[in-house]
Amino acid sequence: MTGIAEPALQGIKVFIFDKTVVVENAGLHKGVVRIYDITGRELFSQQLDGQQTTYFPLQVSTGTYIVKVLSSKGSVNTKIHIH
């Protein structure tokens, strides 16, 4: 049995800059940004309000994290590493 994949969300770019997650939102999507540690524990959740660029400062330890951007049009998962 296979699951149904969510469609990829076009126009979303996620990256890390100085312990801040940056979401570039060329499609001006509204939705939610969730950040998980590598074990799947949710650490952060905040609304994405449709602005072109949104910044989410993090206070987390060095490590690898998953950023998930969800909207009614689809989702994007991005792995980030914080030094």
C-alpha angles and dihedrals in degrees: 000000000000131000126238110254120223113239116258113259110240121219098025122124121178126192141150126246121176095335090313122115110222120201114195106199109190090165092054090229122178119217140093136304117213127184123202134185118236091270091058098255111146110237102170139017128178138157120261104220102197098263118143095242126019128183125210113188113208132205100200138126126262109285149090121301137179120230115200121191113195130186137153088266097056143284144272126206119199129181114218132185122213116204 
